[in-house]
Amino acid sequence: MNLSTDQIAKIKKMNREVGAKFRAIGQSNLPGYEKGQRKRALAIEHRNAIRKVLSESQLATWEKRYEHKYRNEDLRDSIKDSYETRLDKLESKYEREKERIEDSSASKETKKTQLKKLKNNYKAEKERLKDERDRKIESGYFSK
């Protein structure tokens, strides 16, 4: 793309800054869907900042090389968000049921059995959803 030294320095600086922001979002306690939304917004902001640094000819070359990748990522991200929402709902349901069992007047042994069954069902459904999500993402030309 024949970038000038100044352009290279600006882009490297932006990449370092955005990398730190991505890591901070990834390590935050936000729900999966919200993490995805924030990361996507940050990525769009980052792409727009890079566009401002490039000349028209460099921008045309960059878009030819990378824009198809971003369209694929957007579709992949929407699939991931859909499943993250489902996983969050599953976890909320699990927590509500767990609390209901713990607060019930059943015997200690009955509660223990019910909690174990609930936990096993939760783990199985969570794995099923994750596997289904991964299969959808990996199908076609998407990669994780």
Order of alpha helices (4+ residues) and beta strands (2+ residues): alpha-alpha-alpha-alpha
